[in-house]
Amino acid sequence: MSKTGEEYIESLRDGRTIFLNGEKITNHVDHPAFRNAIRTVASLYDYQAEHADRMTFETPGGKRVGLYWELPTTREKLIARGEAAYAWARQSCGWLGRSPDHVSAAFTGMMTHLEVFEEYSKDRAEALKNYYSYARDKDIYLAFTLINPQGDRSKTPSEHVKNVFHTLGVLEEKPQGIIVRGAKMLGTAAVLAEEVVVGVFNPLKEGVDDKYAVSFALPLNTKGIKILSRKSYEIGSNKFDSPLAHQFDENDAVIYFDDVFVPWERVFVYKNTEMCRQQFLATGADVLMDVQGMARYAVKLHFLTGLAHQLTEATGVNEFPAVRESLAELACYATNIEGLFRGLIHNPDRHNEYYIPNRSQLYACQVLLQSTYPKVIESIRKLSGGGVIMLPSNYIDLANPEIRDLIEKTQYSTLLAPIERVKLLKLVWDAIGSEFASRHTQYEMFYSGAPFIALSRVYEKYDWDFAKSMSRGILDSMDVS
C-alpha cells in the first residue's frame, strides 16, 4: 500500500515554526491559512494509492511509492513517469507547481548521473545515494530553496560585509556535521512539504563565496529552521469567491536557518561553487523535475483555454470572428506545449543505462513556458472586459433577498442562470486577476529562473553546427567563376 492522504497529513504535525500575520504557528495543519492546500495535497496521495498500478512502483524493499522516484531504465518507464505527472497535475488543473513529484524527480535525476558526485567526493556521493533511498522508501514530500535572498543584487554573498550571513552560509564545521546560518528563498510549498532541500543557483565566486556553496536536506521541524510565510491567499477565502486560492495556494516562504546543525550524512555539496551548479545542470536533475513542470503547464494551459471558451459562450461572443481567432490562438498555445511535453518523454537521450529527456529541447521548452503565460493571461483579460470586475462582493450577498434579487436582474446571460454566470466569472477572475492569479503570473515567468538564464542555456545547448551546415553547403557551392 502506498502513502495515503491521512498519513501525509499526520506527518506534518511535526511542530515546525511558521510565522504569518504576526503569529508564530506551530500547528499549521489545521490553520486557516494552510489547511485546505494541505488537504489538496492529501487528495493527491489518495489518488496515487487508488491508481497504484499506473502511479506507483515497488522499491527493492517491497514498498510502493510514486513513479517520480523510479530510475528511468527504459523508455517505457520515462513515459510512465510523465503520464503520472500529467495525471496528478489534472487533479489541481495545473495550479500546484511544486507538488510532491517535483523535487523528488530532481533527486532521481541526480542518481542517474551519480558519477558526477563520485568524481567530486566519494563521501558526498554516498550521502546522496543513502538519502535518495531513504526519501524514496518513505515517499517524502520535498520542497527546495535554491535562490539567495536578493539584498544588493550587484554583490555576491561575501561582499555583503555588514551582513555576511544574509545568505545562508557555513558558520562552523564540526566532526559530526556543519552549522549553517542565513536565509534562502523561494521556499515554495515549504508549509506543505516534509523536508527541505537547500542548494544554490545564484552565481558564486570560487575561493571567495565558498562558504555559501552548500547543498543539504533536513526535516522542516529541525531546530533553528524558521519559515517566514508570504501572505496567505487561502486565509479568509471561500470556494465561491476564490475557488482556486481556496484550495490551491501552495504558499511561498523565506526560510531562515538560525544556527542549524546539518549532519554530514545530509550534506551533498560542501564549499564547492562549481559543484553547486553541477548538482543540477550536469546531472538529470533539472531535466527530470521539469518533465513534471511541463506536464503541469500543459494541463494548466488546457484549463485556461477551456475557461476562456466558457467565458465567451456565456457572454455570447464565442462566434465572433475576432474572438474565435483569440480562442484558436489559446488552443494553439495549449496544443504546442502539450506536444513539447510529449516530445520530451517520447524522444529521450540515453545516459549510462538511463533514458533522459533531451536537455536542449527541455531548455527551449522552458523559454516558451516563461514567455507564453503572460500572453495567455492578457488574451483572457481582453476577452473578459469589465465583467470580471462588476461582480457581487461576497457569497454572503446571495443570502440577502434584496441583494440576490438585484444580482439576478443584473447578471444576465442567455446561456447561464445569473448565479451560474457569477460563479464562472469569479473563477475567471481568480485565474487571471486576483492576488492569487498575479502570483501565478510572476511565478510562471520565473519558473525556470530569470529569462536571460533560460535563453543562455538554449544558446549553449543548441546544435549550431548542424544548423549552420546547411547554409555552409550552399555558401560552398556559390562559385563566382
TORFIKE-894368 format. One record per atom (N, C-alpha, C, O): residue in one letter; z, x, y. Coordinates in steps of 0.05 Angstrom, whole numbers, plus 5000, padded with zeros to 4 digits. Example, Ala and Ser with C-alpha at 12.3 -4.5 7.8 and 13.67 -1.06 7.14 Angstrom:
// residues 2
A515652644886A515652464910A515652644934A516952854934S514252574955S514352734979S515752585001S516152685023
This chain:
// residues 481
M500050174976M500050005000M500050185025M501650365027S498250125043S498150285068S500250175088S501449965084K500550325109K502450255130K502049975141K499749895146T504149825145T503949555156T504749555185T505949745195G504149335198G504849305226G507849305230G508749425250E509349185213E512249175216E513449455212E515249535227E512349615194E513249885190E512750055215E514350215224Y510350005227Y509750145252Y511650075274Y512650245288I512149815278I514049725299I516749845295I518049945314E517749855270E520449965265E520450265271E522550365279S518250405267S518150695272S518550755301S519350975308L517850565319L518150605348L520950565358L521550625381R522650455342R525450415350R526950685347R528750705331D526150875363D527051155360D528651255383D529551485383G529251085403G530951175425G529651355445G531051495460R526951375445R525551545465R526251465493R527151235498T525751635512T526451585540T523951525556T522151695558I523851285568I521551205584I522651105611I524650955612F521351185633F522151105659F520050915671F517650985671L520850685680L519050495692L520550315712L522750205705N519450275735N520550095755N523550145761N525149965763G524250405763G526950475769G528950455746G531350475750E527850405722E529550355699E529050575678E526850655673K531250655665K531050825642K531050655617K533050525611I528850655602I528550475579I528850645553I527450845550T530650565536T530950705510T530250525487T530150615464N529750265492N528750085471N526349945482N526549715492H524050075480H521649965492H520149765475H518349635485V520849745450V519349585431V519249285439V517249155436D521449195450D521648915458D521648875489D522148655499H521049095503H520949085532H518448935542H516348975530P518748765562P516348605571P514048775582P511848665585A514549025587A512349195596A510549305574A508349385578F511649295549F510249425527F510049265501F508449325484R511549055499R511848925473R509248805462R508748825438N507548695479N505048575469N503048785460N501848755439A502849005475A500949225466A501949345440A500349405422I504549375437I505649475411I504849295388I504149385367R505049035393R504348845371R501348825367R500548755345T499748885387T496948905383T496249135364T494649115346V497549365369V497149595351V498149525323V496949595303A500449385321A501449305295A499449135280A499149155255S497948965294S495848805281S493648975270S492348895251L493149205283L491049395272L491949495244L490349505226Y494549575242Y495449665216Y495449445196Y494749495172D496049205204D495848975185D492948935176D492448875152Y491148945195Y488348925188Y487449135169Y486049085149Q488349385174Q487749605156Q488749565128Q487449615108A491249465126A492449405100A490949185085A490649195061E490048985100E488648755088E485848835079E484848705061H484749035091H481949125084H482049415074H480449585082A483949475057A484449745048A482049875035A481750115036D480349715022D478049825007D476049955026D474750145018R475849865051R473949995070R475250125094R473850235111M477850105095M479250225118M481150455111M482050595128T481650495085T483550705077T482450875054T480350805043F483851095048F483251255024F485851345013F487951335025E485751454989E488151544975E488451844978E486651994973T490751924988T491352214992T491952344965T492352204945P491952614965P492552754939P495252664928P495652684904G497152574945G499752484936G499852194927G501952094920G497552064929G497351784919G497951574941G498251334934K498151654966K498651464987K496051364999K494051515000R495951115009R493651015022R494051025052R495950915063V492151165066V492351195095V489551145107V487551125092G489451135133G486951075147G484751285142G485351515139L482251185141L480051365136L479751585157L478351785152Y480951545181Y480751745202Y482052015194Y481552215206W483752005173W484952255163W483252395141W483852615133E481152255131E479652365109E477652585117E476152535137L477652805104L475653015109L472952925100L472652835077P470952935117P468252835111P466653025093P464853165103T467253025068T465853205049T463153095040T461653235026T462552845047T459852735041T458852585066T460452505083R456252535066R455152375088R456352095087R456951975108E456751995063E457851725060E460651695071E461351485083K462251905069K464951895080K464851905110K466551775123L463052045122L462752055151L461951775161L462951685181I460051655147I459151385155I461451185152I461751015170A462951205130A465151015126A467251035147A468350835156R467851285156R469851315177R468851195204R470451075219G466251225209G465151095233G465150795232G465850665252E464550685208E464650395205E467550285208E467950075219A469450435198A472250355200A473150365229A474550185238A472250565244A472850575273A471650335288A472950225305Y469250265280Y467950035293Y469449775286Y469749605304A470249745261A471749505253A474349485268A475149265277W475849705271W478349705287W477849635316W479249485328A475749755327A475049705356A474449415361A475149305382R473249285341R472648995345R475148825347R475148615360Q477348925336Q479848765337Q480948755366Q482448565373S480248955382S481148955410S478748925429S479048955453C476448855418C473948835434C473449095450C472049085470G474349315439G473849575451G475749655474G475249855487W477849505478W479649555502W481849755495W483349835514L482249835471L484250035464L482850305460L481750345438G482950475480G481550725478G482850925460G481451075446R485450935460R486951135444R488451005421R490851045418S486950855405S488150725382S488850945361S488051175365P490250885340P491251095322P489151255308P489851465296D486651175309D484551325296D483251535314D481251655307H484351585338H483151775357H484152055353H482652235344V486652105359V487752375358V487952475329V487652715324S488452295311S488552365282S485852485274S485752665258A483652365285A480952465278A480652755289A479152915277A481952815311A481753085322A483053285303A481953505298F485253215291F486553395271F484853425246F484653645235T483553215238T481753235215T479453425222T478653585206G478453405247G476353585256G477153875257G475554055251M479653925264M480654195264M480754305235M480254545230M481454135217M481654225189M478854285177M478654445159T476754165188T474054235178T473254515186T471354625174H474654625206H474054895215H476555065215H477155205234L478055045193L480655175191L480355475195L482255615204E477955585189E477555875192E477855965221E478556195226V477355785240V477655855268V480655925274V481256115288F482355775262F485255825265F486156065249F487856225258E484956105225E485756325208E484956595221E486356785219E482656595234E481756835248E483556905272E483957135279Y484656695283Y486456725306Y489256815297Y490357005307S490456665277S493156725268S493556585241S493256335240K494256735221K494956615195K497256425197K497256215184D499256495213D501656325216D500956065230D501955855221R499356075251R498755835266R496955655248R497155405249A495155775233A493455625215A495055485194A494555255187E497055615184E498855495163E500455265176E500855055163A501255295201A502755085215A500954835218A501754615214L498354885226L496554665229L496054525203L496054275202K495554675182K494954555156K497254385146K496854165135N499754495148N502054345139N502554095156N503353885146Y502154115182Y502553885199Y500453665193Y501153435193Y497953755189Y495953555182Y496753395157Y496553155157S497653535137S498453405112S500753215117S500852995107Y502653305133Y505053145139Y504252885155Y505052665147A502652925176A501952695193A500052505177A500252265180R498252615161R496452455145R498052285126R497552035124D499852405111D501252255090D503152035101D503651845087K503952065126K505651865139K503951685157K504951495169D501351745158D499551595176D500651555204D500851335214I501451785215I502851785241I500951725264I498651835265Y501751555282Y500251495306Y500851715326Y503051745335L498751855334L498952085352L497752015379L495551895381A499052095400A497952105427A497552395434A498652565421F495952445455F495852725464F495852755494F495052565508T496652985503T496653055532T495353325534T496453525526L492853325544L491353575546L490853665574L489653885579I491653515594I490953565622I493453655637I495553535634N493153865653N495353945670N495553765695N493453665704P497953705704P498253545729P496653675752P496553915753Q495553515769Q493553615788Q494753815808Q493754035811G496953735822G498053925841G495954025861G494453865872D495854285864D493854415880D491654495861D491954695846R489454355861R487354395841R485654655846R484054735830S486154775869S484755025875S486155265862S485155485862K488455215850K490055425838K490455385808K490455155799T490755605793T491455585765T494555555764T495855605784P495655475741P498555425740P500355645749P502355605763S499655895743S501256125751S501256175781S503056305791E499256065795E499056105824E500755915840E500955935864H502055715826H503855535840H506555675841H508455605826V506755875859V509156055858V511755905865V513855995856K511655685880K514055545886K515055365863K517355285862N513255315844N513955145821N512255235797N510355095790V513055455785V511455565763V511555385738V509955425720F513355195737F513455015714F512754725723F513754525711H511054705743H509854445749H508154365725H508254135717T506654545715T505154515690T506854615667T508354805669L506654475644L508254565621L507554845613L505254925611G509655005609G509355285600G511755365583G513755225581V511455605571V513555705554V515755825572V515356015587L518155725569L520455825584L521856055569L522756245581E521956025542E523456225527E522356225498E521656015487E522356455486E521656485458E524156555442E525656725449K524456415419K526756455402K525756505373K523456445367P527456615356P526556665328P525656415314P523856425297Q526856185321Q526155935307Q523855775320Q522855585308G523155855345G521055705359G521055775388G521755995396I520055585405I519755635433I521055405449I521355185438I521755465474I522755265492I520755235514I519955425527V519954985519V517854925539V518954755562V520854605558R517754795585R518654635609R516154565625R514254725627G516154325636G513954245654G512653985646G513453855627A510553915660A509253655657A506453675645A505153885648K505553465632K502853425623K501953145628K503652965629M499353105630M498152835633M495552845617M494753065608L494052635614L494952355616L495952275589L494552295569G498452195587G499552115562G498851835555G500551655552T496151785552T495251515545T496351435518T496151585499A497551195516A498651085492A501151225483A502051195460A502451385500A504851525492A507151335485A508751385468V507151095499V509250905492V508650755466V510350635454L506150775456L505350645432L505450835407L505750745385A505151095412A504951285391A507651375380A509751315392E507551505357E510051605345E510551895353E512851985356E508352055355E508652335363E506552405384E504552265387V507052625398V505152715419V504252995412V505753165403V501653035416V500353295413V499853415441V498653275457V500653655445V500253785471V498154005468V498154155448G496254015487G494254225487G493354275515G494654185534V491254425519V490254495546V487254475547V485854605531F486154315565F483354305570F482654445597F480354525601N484654475614N484154595640N483454895638N484455025619P481955005656P481355295656P483955455661P485555385678L484355665645L486655845648L485656125650L483556195637K487056295665K486256575668K487656745646K490156745644E486056875630E487157045609E488857265621E488157395640G491257305609G493057515618G494757435642G496657575649V494057205654V495557115678V496956845671V499256805678D495456665658D496456405652D497256375623D497356145612D497856585609D498356575581D500656395573D500556265552K502756385589K505056225581K504455925581K505955765571Y502255845594Y501455565594Y499455495571Y498855265567A498655705557A496655675536A497955615510A498155795493V498955375506V500355295482V499355035471V498454865487S499654995446S499054735433S501054685411S501654855395F502154435411F504154365391F504354065388F502953915403A505953975369A506353685365A509353635361A510653785347L510253415372L513053335370L513353035369L511752895380P515452935356P516152655358P516852585387P517952755402L516152345396L516552275424L519452215431L520152165454N521252215411N524052185417N525552445417N527952455417T524052665416T525252935417T526952965442T526052885464K529253085439K531053135462K529553285485K528353495480G529653175509G528453305532G525653205539G524653265560I524453035522I521852915528I522352665545I523752485536K521152655569K521552425587K518752315594K517052455604I518452065589I515851925593I516051765619I517551575622L514451845639L514251715665L511851525665L509651615670S512351275659S510151085656S508951005683S510350985703R506350975683R505050855706R505850555706R507150455688K504950415727K505450125729K504349985704K502150035695S506049805694S505149645671S503549405680S504449255697Y501149375669Y499549135675Y500348905657Y499548675662E501848965636E502748755618E505048605629E505248355626I506948745642I509448615651I508748395672I507248445691G509948165668G509447945687G506847795682G506247615697S505247885662S502647765657S503047525637S505147495626N500947375635N500847165614N497947155603N496147255616K497647035580K495047045567K492946875581K490546905576F493746685598F491746525612F490646675636F488246675640D492446785652D491546915677D490547205673D488847295688S491647345653S490947625648S490547665618S492047795604P488447545607P488047535578P487747815565P488347855542L486648005580L486348275569L488748445574L489848575556A489748455599A492048615606A494448535590A496148695583H494648275584H497048165570H497348285542H499648305532Q495148375530Q495448465502Q494248745497Q494748865476F492648855516F491249105510F491949325530F490549525531D494149305545D494849515563D496149745548D498649735543E494549945541E495650165524E497350355540E498650535528N497450335566N499250485583N498450785584N497250895565D499050905606D498751195611D501251305622D502851155634A501751565619A504251665629A504051965634A502452105622V505652055653V506252345656V508552405637V510552255636I508252615621I510452685603I511752945612I510353145615Y514252935617Y515753175626Y517453285604Y518853135590F517153545599F518653685578F520853835592F520454045604D523253735589D525653845603D527054035584D529053965571D526054285583D527054495566D527254395536D529354375524V524854335526V524654215499V524154435478V522554615483F525554425457F525254615435F523054535416F522954305407V521154715410V518954665391V519154875368V518855105373P519754785344P519854975322P517155095316P515054975321W517155345305W514555475300W512755325282W510255335285E513855165263E512155015245E510654795259E508954665247R511254745285R509854535300R508054665322R506854515337V507854925323V506255065343V503655145331V503555285310F501355065344F498755125333F497255345349F495655485338V497855365375V496755575392V499055675409V500655525420Y499155945412Y501356055427Y500356285445Y499556495436K500456225471K499856425492K497056555487K496756795489N495056385482N492356485479N490456285493N489956075483T489456365516T487856195533T485256115519T484355885521E483956305506E481456245492E481756055469E480155875465M483956095454M484355915430M485055635439M484455445423C486155595462C486655325471C484055165473C483954925467R481955295482R479355165483R478055145455R476954945448Q478255365440Q477055375414Q478255155395Q476855055378Q480755095399Q482054895383Q480454635381Q480354505360F479154565404F477654315404F474654365404F473154225390L473654565419L470854605423L469454775401L467054765399A471054935386A469855095365A470354975337A469755095317T471654745337T472254605311T470854335312T469354275331G471354165293G470253895293G472053695307G471653455304A474053795322A476053615334A474853425354A475053175351D473453525374D472353345395D470153175384D469652955394V468753275364V466553115352V467552875336V466652655341L469452925318L470352705302L471952505318L471752265313M473552595337M475052395352M473252235370M473852005377D471052345379D469252195396D467352015380D465851855392V467252045353V465951835337V467451575341V466251365345Q470151595341Q471751355347Q471151265376Q470951025380G470951455395G470451375422G467851235426G467651035441M465751325412M463151195414M463150925401M461850735410A464450895378A464650635364A466050435382A465050205386R468250515394R469750335412R468050265436R468050035445Y466650455448Y465050405472Y462750215466Y462150035482A461450245443A459350065435A460349775433A459049595443V462649745420V463849475418V464449365445V463949125450K465549525462K466349435489K463949345505K464049145519L461749485504L459349405518L458149145507L457248985522H458249115481H457448855470H459148625480H458148415487F461748675481F463648475492F462848405521F462648165527L462448605538L461848555566L459148415569L458848245587T457248495552T454548365554T454748075546T453547905559G456148015525G456547735517G458047575537G457347345543L460047695550L461547565570L459847495595L460047285606A458147685602A456347645625A454447415619A453847255637H453447395595H451647175588H453146905589H452046705598Q455546895579Q457146655580Q457646575609Q457446335616L458146765626L458546715655L456146585667L456346385681T453746695662T451346585675T450646315663T449446145677E451246265638E450845995626E452645795641E451745575647A455145875645A457045695658A456245625686A456845405696T454945815700T454145765728T451245665730T450245615752G449945635707G447245515707G445045685717G442945585724V445445955716V443346135727V442146315705V440546485712N442846265680N442046455659N439046455655N438046645643E437646255664E434746245660E433146345685E430746355685F434646415706F433346525730F432046795722F433446955709P429646855730P428347105722P429947355729P430247535713A431047365753A432547595762A435147625745A435947855739V436347405738V438847405722V438147495694V439647655682R435947395683R435147485656R434647785655R435247915635E433447885677E433048175678E435648325677E435948535663S437648235692S440248365692S441548345665S442748545655L441448115652L442548085626L441148265605L442448375588A438548275608A436948445589A437748735593A437848885573E438248815618E439049095623E441749155610E442149365598L443548965612L446148995599L445849015568L447149175555A444048845558A443548855529A442349125521A442949225499C440749235538C439549505532C441749715531C441749885513Y443549705551Y445749905550Y447349885524Y447850085511A448049635517A449649605493A448149685468A449249815450T445649615466T443949685443T443549995441T443650105420N443050115464N442650405464N445150555455N445050745439I447550475466I450050605458I450550565428I451450745414E450050315419E450350265390E448550445374E449450565353G446050485382G444250665368G445150945368G444951095348L446251035391L447251315393L449551355375L449751565361F451351165374F453651175356F452751205327F453751365312R450851035319R449951035291R448351295285R448351395262G446951395305G445551655301G447551875296G446952055280L449851865309L451852075305L452852085276L453152305264I453351855264I454451845237I452351865215I453051925192H449851805222H447751805201H446052055202H444452095184N446452225222N444752465225N446452705230N446252835251P448352775211P450252985217P449153265211P447053295198D450653465220D450253735211D452253795189D454153645185R451854025175R453754095155R455154355162R453854545170H457754355160H459354595164H461154635140H462854465134N460854865127N462254905101N461554675083N459254615079E463554535073E462954305055E463254045070E463353825057Y463354045097Y463853805112Y461353725128Y459753885137Y461153455132Y458953345147Y460053255174Y461853085176I458953385195I459953355222I457753255241I455553365239P458253055258P456152975277P455153205294P456653395299N452653195301N451353405317N452653415345N452853215359R453553655352R455053685377R453353645402R454253525421S450853725401S449053695424S448653395429S448653305452Q448253245407Q447852955410Q450352825420Q450252645437L452652915411L455252795420L455552835449L456352645464Y455053075459Y455453135488Y453652965505Y454352875527A451152915496A449352745510A450452455511A450252315531C451652375489C452952115487C455152085508C455451885521Q456752305510Q459052295529Q458052265558Q459252115573V455952395565V454852375592V453952085597V454551965618L452551975578L451551695581L453851495582L453751305598L455851545567L458251375567L459451365595L460051155606Q459851605607Q461151615633Q459451485655Q460551355673S456851525653S455151425675S454351135672S453750995692T454451025648T453650745643T455750545652T455050335663Y458250605647Y460350395651Y460450285679Y460450045683P460450455700P460450345727P458050165733P458349975747K455750235722K453350065725K453749795713K452949585724V454949785689V455349535675V457249365691V456749125695I459449475700I461449325716I460149225742I460548995749E458649395756E457349305780E455449075775E455248885791S453949085754S452048875747S453448605743S452548405753I455648615728I457148365723I458448265748I458648025753R459348445766R460448365792R458348205808R458948005820K455848305808K453748175822K453147895810K452547705825L453247875784L452747625771L455047425776L454647185776S457447535782S459847365785S459947235813S460747005815G459147385833G459447275860G462347225867G464147365859G462847015883G465546945892G467046775872G469446725876G465746695850G467146515831G469646635819G471546485813V469546895815V471847025801V474247065821V476447135812I473747015846I475947045866I477246775872I479646755874M475546565874M476646295880M477546155855M476345955846L479746255845L480946135820L483846045826L485046145845P484845865810P487645795813P489446035811P488946225797S491646025826S493346265829S494746335803S495246575797N495446135787N497046185763N496845945744N496245725753Y497345995719Y497145775700Y499145545706Y498745325697I501245615721I503245415728I502045195745I502944965746D499845255760D498445055776D497644815759D497644585768L497044865734L496044655716L498144455709L497544225701A500644535712A502944355705A503544155728A505043965724N502344215751N502844035774N500443835775N498143925780P500943575771P498743385770P496943385795P494543355792E498143415818E496543415843E494643655844E492343635851I495743895837I494144135837I492044125815I489744205820R492844035792R490944025770R488543835776R486243895769D489143615790D487043435798D485043575817D482643535814L486143735835L484343885853L482744095838L480344135844I483944225819I482544425803I480244295788I478044405787E480744065777E478643925761E476443825779E474143785770K477043775804K474943685823K473243925834K470943885840T474444165835T473144385848T471944585829T470044735836Q472944605804Q471944805785Q469744665767Q470244615744Y467544625780Y465344475766Y463444655751Y462844875760S462644555728S460544685712S459144475696S460444295685T456544485693T455044295677T455544355647T455044175630L456444595641L456744675613L459644655603L460144575581L461544725621L464344735613L466044535628L465444465651A468144455615A470144295629A471544475649A471644715645P472644365671P473844525692P475844735683P475744965691I477644665665I479644855656I478445075639I479245305641E476345005624E474945205608E473445395626E473245635620R472345295648R471045465667R473045655680R472445895683V475345565687V477445735698V478145955678V478446185685K478545885653K479246075632K477146295630K477746535629L474546215630L472446415628L472446605652L472146845648L472746495676L472646665700L475146845702L475047065713K477446745692K479846915691K479347155672K480147375679L477947105650L477347325632L475347515644L475747765642V473347415658V471447595672V472847765692V472348005694W474647645708W476047805729W477748015716W477948235727D479147955694D480848155682D479248385669D480248595665A476648325664A474848535653A473548705675A472948945670I473148595699I471548745719I473048795745I472248975760G475148635752G476148655779G479148685782G480148765803S480748625761S483648635764S484448935764S482849115761E487048975768E488049245767E487649375740E487049605737F488049205719F487549295692F484549385689F484049595677A482749225700A479849285698A479249545714A477649705705S480449575737S479949815753S480850065739S479450275740R483050045726R483950275710R481950345689R481450585684H480750145676H478750205655H476250325666H475050505653T475450245690T473050375701T473550665707T471950835700Q475850725719Q476651005724Q476851165698Q475951395696Y478051035678Y478551155652Y475951235638Y475651455628E474051045638E471451085624E469851305638E468451465626M470151325665M468651525680M469551805673M468052005677F472051835664F473152095658F474152115629F475752285622Y473051945612Y473851935584Y473552205570Y475152275553S471452345576S470852605563S471252835582S470053045579G472852795603G473252995623G471552945648G470152745649A471753115667A470153085691A467153085684A466253235667P465552925698P462652905692P461253175692P459453225675F461953355710F460553615711F461153775686F459553945678I463553735674I464153875650I462553775627I461453925611A462253505625A460653385604A457753475606A456453535586L456753485631L453953575635L453553875628L451553955617S455554035634S455354325628S455354365597S454054545588R456754195583R456654215553R453954145542R452954265524V452653935554V449953875546V448054105551V446454175534Y448354225574Y446654455581Y446954685561Y445054805553E449454735554E450054955536E448954905507E448055095494K449054655498K448354595470K445554505466K444554505443Y444154435487Y441454335484Y439554555474Y439854785481D437654475457D435754675446D433454715466D431354595463W433954895485W431954945505W429455085494W427255045504D429955255474D427655405463D425655205450D423255235454F426655015436F424854815424F423354655445F420954625444A424854575466A423554415487A421454575502A419354465508K421954825507K420154995522K417855095505K415755185516S418155095478S416055205461S413355045465S411255165462M413554785470M411154625473M409654705499M407254745499S411154715521S409754785546S408755075545S406655145557R410255245531R409355525529R406755545513R404955705519G406555365493G404055365477G401655295494G399555415492I401955095512I399755025530I399255245550I396955305556L401355365561L401055575580L399555815568L397755925581D400155875543D398856095530D395856045525D394256225523S395155785524S392355715518S390655695544S388255655543M391955725566M390555695592M389255955600M390256115616D386955995587D385456245592D383756225618D382256035621V384156415635V382656395661V379856525659V378356505678S379256645637S376556775634S374456565629S372056635627
